[in-house]
Each structure stands twice: as C-alpha cells, then as structure tokens.
Amino acid sequence: MAGRIIAALRAIVATTVNVLVLPFRVFARLLGLSHKGQPKVTRRSNHKQVS
C-alpha cells in the first residue's frame, strides 16, 4: 500500500508542477517570438568572435 500512496503523491506533485510551470513556458515562448532580433544579434557577434 505504501508504494501506491507514494506513486499517487508523485503523480499529484508532477501534475501540479506542470500546471505551475506551463504558463511560464508560454510567456517565455511569447517573449522569444517578440524578441527574435536579439538572439540573432548575439549569435552574429559570437560567430564573428569565433571566425
């Protein structure tokens, strides 16, 4: 019985963590899409340093 209780608690914790983290992932994607120019500039500067 203890194993089943622990498994159920783990499932509950996993679902709650996913629900809490999901909005932050959505905001991160929205910010990444709105600021597409910034990563490209940093990549170009890094590429120039490498070459």
N, C-alpha and C positions, 0 to 999 in steps of 0.2 A: 504493500500500500504506500509506503514512504516514497518509493520510486515514482509511482503515478502522481503523487502530490507534487513532488519536485518537478516532474516533467510539466505538469499543469502550470505551476508557478513560472517556470522558464518560458512557457508559451505566452503567458499573460504579460510578462516583462518584455518579451520580444515584440509583441504587438503594440504595447504602449510606447516603447522606444521608437518603433517605426512611425507611429502616428505623430509623435512629437518631432521627429527629425524630418519627416516628409515636407512640411511647409518650408523649412529652412532650405531644403534641396530645391524646392520650386523657386524660392526667392533667389537662390544662387544662380539658377539657370536663367532667370529673368535678368539678373544683373549682368551675367556673362553675355547674354544676347544684346543687351542695350549698350554694353561697353566693348564691342568687338574690336574697335580700333586700338585699344590699349594693349592687349596681349600681342597683337601683331607688331606694334612698335617695339615692345620689349624683345620679341623674337628676332626682329631685324637687327636690333642693337647687339643682341647676343651673337647672332650669326656673323656680324661684322667683326666682333671680337675674336671669334673662332678663326675666321679667314684672315 
